[in-house]
Amino acid sequence: MAQKSITGKEFFDLIVSADVHTINQISQSYCERLALYLVTVYGAETNIAKDCAQEAFEKVYRKILGNSLNNVDDIFGYLVRSAKNEYLMTMRRVKFEVPFEQSHYAGIQGTTGEEIIDRLYSAEKRHLLEYCIEQLKKNRKKFFMNVLKYINENDADTAKLMKMTHSNFRTKKSRVIESLRDCVKNAESIG
């Protein structure tokens, strides 16, 4: 880590000069120092500290190359603040991630069959759809209401629940939906 101390202006000039060999030496040295700072001050794990230091250095490096970082008198203080912020953001992400084993899936509100129909259609279209459902033959209407009851299930599971073959279920469902579409189109063209 024995490194000649350079000023902020020299650091800017070095990055802009694109002297890859010297930049690599300096980046390694500063990343080590930033990681040591995170470990010492914030008690960061060594691997996390190295990752955060590297990420912070890369962001500052890109800002300098993109001319979006100017008038920074203390570039090294800026690097330290960037590393600290990177570490804190990493810790926030880790803190709020819930492991899959510990999460409990709860259904999303508004996903039942009736709630979906309510959201998709305005009151007028809903009345039109209800009218068309009422026009279905008794067996088709009963089938369609069962399909709505199991709206969150996939077709194969719904077919099993309704004690039908999957292909028979899909055919019946397709025919009922097609007849509802025709009814809605006809009613809209008349009204």
Z-matrix of the N, CA and C atoms (Angstrom, degrees):
N
C 1 1.444
C 2 1.527 1 111.57
N 3 1.313 2 116.22 1 4.99
C 4 1.455 3 118.19 2 178.20
C 5 1.521 4 107.38 3 -68.61
N 6 1.294 5 116.16 4 114.09
C 7 1.461 6 121.67 5 -173.58
C 8 1.513 7 108.52 6 -141.47
N 9 1.320 8 115.50 7 135.74
C 10 1.459 9 119.84 8 176.22
C 11 1.517 10 107.74 9 -65.31
N 12 1.298 11 117.30 10 133.45
C 13 1.456 12 121.95 11 -179.67
C 14 1.524 13 109.33 12 -73.04
N 15 1.341 14 115.95 13 134.56
C 16 1.460 15 119.53 14 178.05
C 17 1.522 16 109.09 15 -123.20
N 18 1.295 17 116.10 16 157.12
C 19 1.464 18 120.92 17 -179.40
C 20 1.529 19 109.08 18 -83.92
N 21 1.324 20 114.75 19 168.16
C 22 1.452 21 120.41 20 178.12
C 23 1.521 22 111.48 21 -60.84
N 24 1.324 23 117.05 22 -40.00
C 25 1.471 24 122.00 23 179.37
C 26 1.515 25 110.34 24 -64.25
N 27 1.348 26 116.50 25 -42.50
C 28 1.465 27 120.01 26 178.04
C 29 1.530 28 110.78 27 -64.27
N 30 1.317 29 116.06 28 -36.80
C 31 1.463 30 120.93 29 178.19
C 32 1.536 31 110.34 30 -62.76
N 33 1.341 32 116.16 31 -46.83
C 34 1.470 33 121.01 32 176.30
C 35 1.522 34 110.64 33 -56.84
N 36 1.315 35 115.57 34 -50.12
C 37 1.464 36 120.60 35 -177.34
C 38 1.531 37 111.20 36 -61.81
N 39 1.331 38 116.34 37 -38.60
C 40 1.452 39 120.38 38 179.53
C 41 1.526 40 111.06 39 -64.24
N 42 1.327 41 116.90 40 -44.99
C 43 1.472 42 120.66 41 179.85
C 44 1.530 43 109.88 42 -62.41
N 45 1.309 44 116.15 43 -44.37
C 46 1.465 45 120.53 44 -178.66
C 47 1.528 46 111.15 45 -67.58
N 48 1.342 47 117.54 46 -31.53
C 49 1.467 48 121.14 47 -178.04
C 50 1.528 49 112.84 48 -68.81
N 51 1.319 50 117.33 49 -21.01
C 52 1.471 51 123.19 50 179.30
C 53 1.521 52 112.07 51 65.01
N 54 1.337 53 117.98 52 32.82
C 55 1.468 54 122.76 53 173.60
C 56 1.533 55 106.81 54 -78.21
N 57 1.323 56 116.16 55 89.59
C 58 1.465 57 122.94 56 -169.83
C 59 1.528 58 111.65 57 -58.56
N 60 1.310 59 118.57 58 -43.49
C 61 1.467 60 121.18 59 -177.35
C 62 1.526 61 111.32 60 -61.14
N 63 1.310 62 117.16 61 -48.74
C 64 1.469 63 120.98 62 -179.83
C 65 1.523 64 111.22 63 -68.32
N 66 1.320 65 117.12 64 -39.96
C 67 1.474 66 120.71 65 178.39
C 68 1.522 67 110.09 66 -60.85
N 69 1.337 68 117.61 67 -42.00
C 70 1.467 69 120.95 68 178.50
C 71 1.518 70 111.75 69 -62.20
N 72 1.335 71 116.91 70 -41.73
C 73 1.463 72 120.14 71 178.15
C 74 1.528 73 110.61 72 -62.99
N 75 1.319 74 116.04 73 -46.51
C 76 1.467 75 120.38 74 -178.28
C 77 1.520 76 110.51 75 -67.13
N 78 1.329 77 117.02 76 -41.99
C 79 1.458 78 118.96 77 -178.56
C 80 1.517 79 110.85 78 -62.93
N 81 1.334 80 116.45 79 -40.62
C 82 1.464 81 119.12 80 178.22
C 83 1.521 82 110.70 81 -63.08
N 84 1.306 83 116.33 82 -44.87
C 85 1.464 84 120.59 83 -179.82
C 86 1.527 85 111.63 84 -62.86
N 87 1.335 86 117.06 85 -46.42
C 88 1.471 87 119.61 86 -178.18
C 89 1.522 88 112.03 87 -70.75
N 90 1.316 89 117.36 88 -34.79
C 91 1.466 90 119.14 89 177.20
C 92 1.523 91 110.75 90 -64.61
N 93 1.340 92 116.63 91 -38.88
C 94 1.466 93 119.96 92 176.53
C 95 1.526 94 110.74 93 -62.87
N 96 1.323 95 116.49 94 -43.62
C 97 1.468 96 120.70 95 179.96
C 98 1.530 97 111.33 96 -65.39
N 99 1.339 98 116.43 97 -42.26
C 100 1.465 99 119.93 98 179.26
C 101 1.531 100 111.05 99 -65.28
N 102 1.326 101 116.65 100 -39.55
C 103 1.463 102 120.34 101 178.31
C 104 1.529 103 110.20 102 -65.06
N 105 1.319 104 116.80 103 -42.56
C 106 1.468 105 120.86 104 177.81
C 107 1.531 106 110.36 105 -61.09
N 108 1.326 107 116.41 106 -40.44
C 109 1.468 108 121.16 107 177.03
C 110 1.534 109 110.37 108 -59.77
N 111 1.332 110 117.98 109 -46.24
C 112 1.462 111 121.48 110 -178.84
C 113 1.532 112 111.59 111 -65.46
N 114 1.323 113 116.27 112 -38.96
C 115 1.462 114 119.82 113 179.11
C 116 1.529 115 109.99 114 -67.63
N 117 1.321 116 116.89 115 -44.76
C 118 1.466 117 121.95 116 -175.64
C 119 1.518 118 112.04 117 -71.20
N 120 1.320 119 117.45 118 -49.75
C 121 1.464 120 121.17 119 -173.39
C 122 1.526 121 112.24 120 -81.50
N 123 1.335 122 117.46 121 -42.30
C 124 1.465 123 120.70 122 -173.65
C 125 1.527 124 114.21 123 -105.61
N 126 1.332 125 116.68 124 -2.96
C 127 1.461 126 119.60 125 179.45
C 128 1.520 127 112.85 126 68.38
N 129 1.320 128 116.27 127 28.92
C 130 1.463 129 120.59 128 -178.37
C 131 1.525 130 110.24 129 -69.87
N 132 1.339 131 115.62 130 149.23
C 133 1.462 132 119.67 131 172.24
C 134 1.520 133 107.87 132 -66.55
N 135 1.311 134 116.77 133 147.87
C 136 1.463 135 121.30 134 -173.76
C 137 1.523 136 112.44 135 -57.78
N 138 1.333 137 117.65 136 -45.52
C 139 1.477 138 119.93 137 -178.01
C 140 1.523 139 111.32 138 -65.64
N 141 1.331 140 116.40 139 -42.07
C 142 1.468 141 119.62 140 178.94
C 143 1.516 142 109.96 141 -65.29
N 144 1.333 143 116.77 142 -41.08
C 145 1.463 144 120.88 143 179.66
C 146 1.531 145 110.76 144 -61.81
N 147 1.335 146 117.17 145 -42.38
C 148 1.470 147 120.43 146 179.22
C 149 1.527 148 110.76 147 -63.84
N 150 1.332 149 115.99 148 -43.89
C 151 1.470 150 119.79 149 179.41
C 152 1.520 151 111.39 150 -62.05
N 153 1.331 152 116.61 151 -45.20
C 154 1.469 153 120.53 152 -179.22
C 155 1.524 154 111.34 153 -65.97
N 156 1.332 155 116.90 154 -40.19
C 157 1.464 156 120.68 155 178.65
C 158 1.525 157 110.37 156 -63.22
N 159 1.322 158 116.14 157 -44.91
C 160 1.464 159 120.56 158 178.83
C 161 1.521 160 111.21 159 -61.85
N 162 1.335 161 116.60 160 -44.74
C 163 1.468 162 121.33 161 179.50
C 164 1.530 163 110.96 162 -62.55
N 165 1.317 164 116.78 163 -43.53
C 166 1.469 165 120.65 164 179.30
C 167 1.524 166 110.56 165 -63.25
N 168 1.329 167 116.98 166 -44.73
C 169 1.461 168 119.99 167 179.69
C 170 1.518 169 110.72 168 -61.34
N 171 1.351 170 116.37 169 -43.60
C 172 1.465 171 120.00 170 179.91
C 173 1.525 172 111.96 171 -62.56
N 174 1.331 173 116.88 172 -39.83
C 175 1.473 174 119.80 173 179.65
C 176 1.521 175 111.00 174 -65.01
N 177 1.326 176 116.64 175 -43.90
C 178 1.466 177 119.84 176 178.97
C 179 1.527 178 109.44 177 -65.47
N 180 1.316 179 117.13 178 -41.86
C 181 1.467 180 122.35 179 178.17
C 182 1.533 181 110.77 180 -57.51
N 183 1.358 182 116.01 181 -47.70
C 184 1.465 183 120.20 182 179.06
C 185 1.522 184 111.92 183 -63.93
N 186 1.335 185 116.79 184 -37.15
C 187 1.470 186 119.89 185 179.08
C 188 1.525 187 110.30 186 -65.34
N 189 1.308 188 116.74 187 -40.09
C 190 1.468 189 119.55 188 178.98
C 191 1.531 190 109.65 189 -64.59
N 192 1.328 191 117.16 190 -45.90
C 193 1.469 192 120.29 191 179.91
C 194 1.527 193 111.73 192 -64.93
N 195 1.312 194 117.05 193 -33.45
C 196 1.457 195 120.71 194 -178.90
C 197 1.514 196 113.50 195 -86.81
N 198 1.318 197 117.34 196 7.60
C 199 1.473 198 122.96 197 -179.37
C 200 1.522 199 112.77 198 55.84
N 201 1.323 200 117.63 199 26.15
C 202 1.460 201 119.18 200 177.73
C 203 1.522 202 111.27 201 -98.72
N 204 1.306 203 116.32 202 2.75
C 205 1.460 204 120.96 203 178.13
C 206 1.520 205 107.45 204 -125.15
N 207 1.303 206 115.72 205 107.65
C 208 1.460 207 118.84 206 178.75
C 209 1.527 208 108.84 207 -142.10
N 210 1.290 209 115.46 208 164.12
C 211 1.463 210 122.71 209 -179.14
C 212 1.521 211 113.05 210 58.57
N 213 1.326 212 116.64 211 35.44
C 214 1.459 213 120.14 212 173.40
C 215 1.521 214 106.21 213 -99.05
N 216 1.327 215 115.51 214 107.79
C 217 1.466 216 119.54 215 -177.99
C 218 1.520 217 111.53 216 -69.95
N 219 1.335 218 115.70 217 -39.44
C 220 1.454 219 120.01 218 -177.24
C 221 1.523 220 109.07 219 -112.39
N 222 1.331 221 116.90 220 83.60
C 223 1.457 222 121.53 221 -176.80
C 224 1.524 223 111.33 222 -63.97
N 225 1.314 224 116.69 223 -31.77
C 226 1.461 225 119.67 224 -178.33
C 227 1.529 226 110.82 225 -74.42
N 228 1.301 227 116.98 226 -35.63
C 229 1.465 228 120.28 227 173.07
C 230 1.522 229 110.03 228 -63.77
N 231 1.338 230 116.06 229 -37.97
C 232 1.462 231 121.03 230 178.16
C 233 1.528 232 110.39 231 -65.00
N 234 1.337 233 117.26 232 -40.14
C 235 1.461 234 121.34 233 176.73
C 236 1.531 235 110.95 234 -62.12
N 237 1.331 236 116.59 235 -42.09
C 238 1.466 237 120.80 236 179.86
C 239 1.526 238 109.99 237 -64.63
N 240 1.340 239 117.06 238 -45.33
C 241 1.470 240 120.24 239 178.72
C 242 1.532 241 110.86 240 -63.04
N 243 1.329 242 116.54 241 -38.78
C 244 1.467 243 120.56 242 178.68
C 245 1.522 244 110.97 243 -64.30
N 246 1.326 245 116.84 244 -41.93
C 247 1.468 246 120.38 245 178.45
C 248 1.521 247 110.58 246 -65.09
N 249 1.328 248 116.28 247 -41.70
C 250 1.468 249 120.16 248 178.33
C 251 1.522 250 110.23 249 -61.94
N 252 1.319 251 117.34 250 -46.15
C 253 1.467 252 121.05 251 179.58
C 254 1.530 253 111.75 252 -63.38
N 255 1.312 254 116.20 253 -39.86
C 256 1.468 255 120.66 254 178.25
C 257 1.523 256 110.09 255 -62.31
N 258 1.331 257 116.40 256 -42.41
C 259 1.464 258 120.57 257 179.24
C 260 1.531 259 110.66 258 -65.39
N 261 1.325 260 117.35 259 -44.35
C 262 1.461 261 120.46 260 -179.22
C 263 1.531 262 111.33 261 -64.58
N 264 1.329 263 117.02 262 -38.71
C 265 1.471 264 119.78 263 176.82
C 266 1.527 265 110.70 264 -64.98
N 267 1.313 266 116.89 265 -40.02
C 268 1.465 267 120.84 266 178.02
C 269 1.520 268 110.29 267 -62.44
N 270 1.316 269 116.59 268 -42.94
C 271 1.463 270 120.47 269 -179.77
C 272 1.533 271 111.07 270 -66.58
N 273 1.325 272 117.92 271 -35.84
C 274 1.467 273 120.38 272 176.70
C 275 1.518 274 110.69 273 -64.29
N 276 1.329 275 116.26 274 -43.23
C 277 1.470 276 119.61 275 179.22
C 278 1.516 277 110.46 276 -62.28
N 279 1.322 278 117.34 277 -43.55
C 280 1.463 279 120.93 278 179.84
C 281 1.521 280 110.19 279 -65.12
N 282 1.321 281 116.37 280 -39.93
C 283 1.463 282 121.26 281 -176.97
C 284 1.520 283 111.39 282 -64.14
N 285 1.326 284 117.64 283 -39.43
C 286 1.454 285 120.34 284 -173.48
C 287 1.521 286 114.29 285 -94.17
N 288 1.317 287 118.35 286 -4.74
C 289 1.458 288 119.79 287 175.47
C 290 1.521 289 108.49 288 -76.79
N 291 1.308 290 116.46 289 131.63
C 292 1.462 291 121.26 290 178.38
C 293 1.518 292 107.60 291 -105.93
N 294 1.335 293 116.96 292 120.46
C 295 1.465 294 118.48 293 177.93
C 296 1.514 295 110.62 294 -58.88
N 297 1.321 296 116.25 295 146.41
C 298 1.454 297 121.44 296 -175.64
C 299 1.526 298 111.47 297 -57.25
N 300 1.318 299 117.10 298 -39.46
C 301 1.458 300 120.33 299 -178.17
C 302 1.523 301 111.66 300 -62.49
N 303 1.326 302 117.18 301 -29.01
C 304 1.459 303 120.72 302 -176.20
C 305 1.518 304 113.13 303 -94.42
N 306 1.311 305 116.64 304 -8.70
C 307 1.461 306 118.43 305 -179.50
C 308 1.517 307 109.43 306 -85.29
N 309 1.289 308 115.76 307 147.56
C 310 1.456 309 121.04 308 178.14
C 311 1.518 310 106.85 309 -118.50
N 312 1.319 311 115.27 310 117.31
C 313 1.458 312 119.34 311 -177.92
C 314 1.512 313 109.48 312 -72.33
N 315 1.289 314 115.55 313 129.13
C 316 1.460 315 121.12 314 173.20
C 317 1.516 316 106.27 315 -122.71
N 318 1.305 317 116.08 316 136.60
C 319 1.454 318 119.98 317 179.54
C 320 1.519 319 111.40 318 -56.83
N 321 1.288 320 115.91 319 149.61
C 322 1.450 321 121.24 320 -179.13
C 323 1.518 322 108.83 321 -80.80
N 324 1.321 323 115.22 322 131.64
C 325 1.456 324 118.22 323 178.88
C 326 1.519 325 109.47 324 -62.43
N 327 1.314 326 114.16 325 143.06
C 328 1.455 327 119.15 326 177.45
C 329 1.514 328 113.68 327 87.18
N 330 1.335 329 118.27 328 17.39
C 331 1.459 330 119.38 329 -178.33
C 332 1.525 331 113.62 330 -112.45
N 333 1.308 332 117.86 331 10.04
C 334 1.459 333 118.28 332 174.79
C 335 1.526 334 108.00 333 -75.50
N 336 1.323 335 116.37 334 163.70
C 337 1.458 336 120.32 335 -177.41
C 338 1.515 337 112.90 336 -56.58
N 339 1.323 338 116.91 337 -45.56
C 340 1.470 339 120.08 338 -178.48
C 341 1.525 340 111.24 339 -66.03
N 342 1.336 341 117.07 340 -39.93
C 343 1.469 342 119.86 341 -179.62
C 344 1.522 343 111.30 342 -66.53
N 345 1.328 344 117.01 343 -36.58
C 346 1.467 345 119.94 344 178.36
C 347 1.522 346 110.25 345 -65.83
N 348 1.327 347 116.22 346 -45.31
C 349 1.465 348 119.66 347 179.13
C 350 1.525 349 110.13 348 -61.84
N 351 1.334 350 117.58 349 -42.15
C 352 1.468 351 121.04 350 179.30
C 353 1.522 352 111.81 351 -59.03
N 354 1.325 353 117.41 352 -40.34
C 355 1.457 354 119.72 353 -177.20
C 356 1.523 355 112.32 354 -76.10
N 357 1.318 356 115.55 355 -35.73
C 358 1.459 357 118.87 356 -175.42
C 359 1.520 358 113.78 357 -73.10
N 360 1.296 359 115.71 358 -29.58
C 361 1.452 360 118.42 359 -173.73
C 362 1.518 361 110.63 360 -118.45
N 363 1.277 362 115.41 361 144.70
C 364 1.458 363 120.37 362 173.05
C 365 1.519 364 107.47 363 -71.20
N 366 1.309 365 116.54 364 171.40
C 367 1.469 366 120.11 365 -179.21
C 368 1.531 367 110.67 366 -57.61
N 369 1.318 368 116.27 367 -39.05
C 370 1.466 369 119.95 368 -178.95
C 371 1.526 370 111.22 369 -64.89
N 372 1.324 371 116.56 370 -47.19
C 373 1.457 372 119.75 371 179.92
C 374 1.520 373 110.90 372 -67.70
N 375 1.328 374 116.59 373 -34.29
C 376 1.462 375 119.33 374 177.80
C 377 1.527 376 110.34 375 -62.69
N 378 1.353 377 116.34 376 -43.26
C 379 1.468 378 119.69 377 178.11
C 380 1.527 379 110.57 378 -63.24
N 381 1.316 380 115.84 379 -38.42
C 382 1.457 381 120.43 380 178.39
C 383 1.532 382 110.65 381 -64.57
N 384 1.341 383 116.57 382 -43.10
C 385 1.458 384 120.45 383 178.29
C 386 1.531 385 110.83 384 -65.72
N 387 1.316 386 117.09 385 -42.00
C 388 1.466 387 120.47 386 177.75
C 389 1.534 388 110.40 387 -61.21
N 390 1.331 389 116.46 388 -40.28
C 391 1.456 390 121.06 389 177.20
C 392 1.536 391 109.81 390 -60.07
N 393 1.335 392 116.03 391 -45.16
C 394 1.458 393 119.84 392 -178.45
C 395 1.523 394 111.60 393 -68.48
N 396 1.305 395 117.79 394 -34.54
C 397 1.474 396 120.25 395 176.09
C 398 1.523 397 109.31 396 -63.80
N 399 1.324 398 116.13 397 -41.09
C 400 1.468 399 120.08 398 178.64
C 401 1.533 400 111.77 399 -64.54
N 402 1.332 401 117.41 400 -27.41
C 403 1.459 402 121.37 401 -179.55
C 404 1.532 403 112.68 402 -78.35
N 405 1.337 404 117.04 403 -13.41
C 406 1.462 405 119.81 404 179.38
C 407 1.520 406 110.32 405 -65.49
N 408 1.319 407 114.80 406 152.17
C 409 1.460 408 119.49 407 174.47
C 410 1.522 409 107.99 408 -64.56
N 411 1.318 410 116.01 409 156.99
C 412 1.461 411 122.24 410 -172.34
C 413 1.536 412 112.40 411 -53.90
N 414 1.326 413 117.85 412 -47.51
C 415 1.463 414 121.05 413 -178.33
C 416 1.534 415 111.94 414 -66.79
N 417 1.334 416 116.26 415 -40.96
C 418 1.464 417 119.99 416 178.49
C 419 1.526 418 111.15 417 -66.39
N 420 1.322 419 116.44 418 -39.24
C 421 1.462 420 120.89 419 179.08
C 422 1.531 421 109.66 420 -63.69
N 423 1.326 422 117.26 421 -45.41
C 424 1.465 423 121.61 422 179.46
C 425 1.530 424 109.87 423 -61.92
N 426 1.323 425 116.87 424 -43.67
C 427 1.461 426 121.77 425 177.95
C 428 1.536 427 110.63 426 -59.68
N 429 1.332 428 116.02 427 -48.04
C 430 1.466 429 120.62 428 -177.96
C 431 1.527 430 111.28 429 -62.47
N 432 1.303 431 118.56 430 -39.96
C 433 1.467 432 121.50 431 179.45
C 434 1.531 433 110.31 432 -65.41
N 435 1.331 434 117.56 433 -34.99
C 436 1.469 435 120.93 434 175.28
C 437 1.523 436 110.98 435 -68.48
N 438 1.318 437 116.79 436 -38.14
C 439 1.464 438 120.14 437 176.64
C 440 1.538 439 109.25 438 -60.05
N 441 1.323 440 116.91 439 -43.57
C 442 1.464 441 120.18 440 178.68
C 443 1.529 442 111.83 441 -64.50
N 444 1.322 443 115.83 442 -34.35
C 445 1.468 444 120.11 443 -179.93
C 446 1.534 445 110.34 444 -62.97
N 447 1.328 446 115.91 445 -35.34
C 448 1.472 447 121.09 446 -177.94
C 449 1.529 448 111.48 447 -106.68
N 450 1.322 449 117.22 448 33.13
C 451 1.467 450 121.60 449 -173.58
C 452 1.533 451 112.71 450 -60.53
N 453 1.329 452 118.24 451 -29.09
C 454 1.465 453 120.79 452 -177.97
C 455 1.520 454 113.23 453 -84.99
N 456 1.315 455 116.98 454 -4.90
C 457 1.470 456 121.63 455 178.66
C 458 1.530 457 109.02 456 -91.07
N 459 1.330 458 115.80 457 157.23
C 460 1.464 459 116.66 458 174.10
C 461 1.527 460 108.59 459 -80.68
N 462 1.312 461 116.35 460 166.34
C 463 1.469 462 121.37 461 -173.92
C 464 1.521 463 112.92 462 -58.64
N 465 1.330 464 117.34 463 -41.07
C 466 1.468 465 120.21 464 -177.68
C 467 1.532 466 110.52 465 -63.88
N 468 1.336 467 116.75 466 -43.22
C 469 1.467 468 120.01 467 179.52
C 470 1.522 469 111.21 468 -67.93
N 471 1.319 470 116.51 469 -40.02
C 472 1.466 471 120.17 470 178.82
C 473 1.526 472 110.12 471 -63.45
N 474 1.328 473 116.86 472 -40.64
C 475 1.466 474 120.51 473 178.08
C 476 1.522 475 110.41 474 -60.02
N 477 1.315 476 117.64 475 -42.75
C 478 1.471 477 120.89 476 178.32
C 479 1.522 478 110.45 477 -63.84
N 480 1.334 479 116.60 478 -43.25
C 481 1.462 480 120.21 479 179.83
C 482 1.531 481 111.54 480 -62.91
N 483 1.322 482 115.78 481 -32.28
C 484 1.461 483 120.24 482 -179.49
C 485 1.529 484 111.81 483 -93.36
N 486 1.351 485 116.21 484 6.43
C 487 1.467 486 123.04 485 177.20
C 488 1.532 487 111.82 486 57.52
N 489 1.337 488 114.28 487 50.47
C 490 1.463 489 121.57 488 179.16
C 491 1.518 490 108.02 489 -131.98
N 492 1.335 491 115.59 490 162.29
C 493 1.461 492 118.43 491 171.62
C 494 1.528 493 107.24 492 -76.14
N 495 1.301 494 114.88 493 155.23
C 496 1.464 495 119.86 494 -178.69
C 497 1.526 496 111.08 495 -61.71
N 498 1.313 497 117.28 496 -44.20
C 499 1.473 498 119.94 497 -178.70
C 500 1.532 499 111.05 498 -66.02
N 501 1.326 500 117.43 499 -39.57
C 502 1.467 501 121.05 500 177.99
C 503 1.537 502 109.74 501 -63.54
N 504 1.320 503 116.42 502 -42.67
C 505 1.465 504 120.73 503 179.36
C 506 1.526 505 110.60 504 -60.99
N 507 1.333 506 116.43 505 -48.12
C 508 1.465 507 120.00 506 -178.35
C 509 1.521 508 111.94 507 -62.25
N 510 1.317 509 116.12 508 -39.75
C 511 1.470 510 119.97 509 179.02
C 512 1.519 511 110.79 510 -63.78
N 513 1.343 512 115.99 511 -48.22
C 514 1.477 513 119.67 512 -179.49
C 515 1.529 514 110.82 513 -62.67
N 516 1.313 515 116.14 514 -43.70
C 517 1.467 516 120.78 515 -179.36
C 518 1.523 517 110.01 516 -61.20
N 519 1.312 518 115.97 517 -44.95
C 520 1.460 519 120.73 518 179.98
C 521 1.530 520 111.31 519 -60.88
N 522 1.311 521 116.57 520 -43.00
C 523 1.468 522 120.60 521 -179.13
C 524 1.527 523 111.60 522 -67.27
N 525 1.330 524 117.04 523 -41.09
C 526 1.465 525 119.63 524 179.37
C 527 1.526 526 110.40 525 -65.08
N 528 1.316 527 116.90 526 -44.48
C 529 1.466 528 120.32 527 179.80
C 530 1.522 529 110.59 528 -63.42
N 531 1.313 530 117.00 529 -40.62
C 532 1.467 531 120.32 530 178.11
C 533 1.526 532 111.45 531 -63.30
N 534 1.328 533 117.33 532 -41.55
C 535 1.472 534 119.02 533 178.60
C 536 1.526 535 111.34 534 -67.56
N 537 1.336 536 117.77 535 -34.44
C 538 1.470 537 120.38 536 175.76
C 539 1.528 538 110.80 537 -66.24
N 540 1.329 539 116.48 538 -41.49
C 541 1.476 540 120.05 539 177.52
C 542 1.524 541 111.00 540 -60.55
N 543 1.324 542 115.94 541 -45.08
C 544 1.468 543 119.74 542 179.77
C 545 1.525 544 110.45 543 -62.35
N 546 1.322 545 116.84 544 -43.08
C 547 1.466 546 120.91 545 179.66
C 548 1.525 547 110.94 546 -61.02
N 549 1.356 548 116.07 547 -45.31
C 550 1.471 549 120.52 548 -179.68
C 551 1.525 550 110.28 549 -63.05
N 552 1.355 551 117.52 550 -45.19
C 553 1.463 552 120.94 551 178.97
C 554 1.539 553 111.13 552 -59.90
N 555 1.327 554 115.46 553 -46.48
C 556 1.457 555 118.94 554 -179.78
C 557 1.529 556 111.99 555 -62.94
N 558 1.327 557 116.67 556 -42.28
C 559 1.453 558 120.68 557 -179.46
C 560 1.525 559 111.25 558 -67.32
N 561 1.329 560 117.58 559 -36.49
C 562 1.477 561 121.25 560 178.21
C 563 1.517 562 111.07 561 -69.29
N 564 1.311 563 117.37 562 -37.82
C 565 1.456 564 119.89 563 -178.79
C 566 1.539 565 110.92 564 -70.68
N 567 1.336 566 116.30 565 -29.71
C 568 1.455 567 119.61 566 178.29
C 569 1.528 568 111.13 567 -77.77
N 570 1.344 569 114.62 568 -42.10
C 571 1.470 570 120.68 569 -175.61
C 572 1.455 571 111.03 570 -81.53
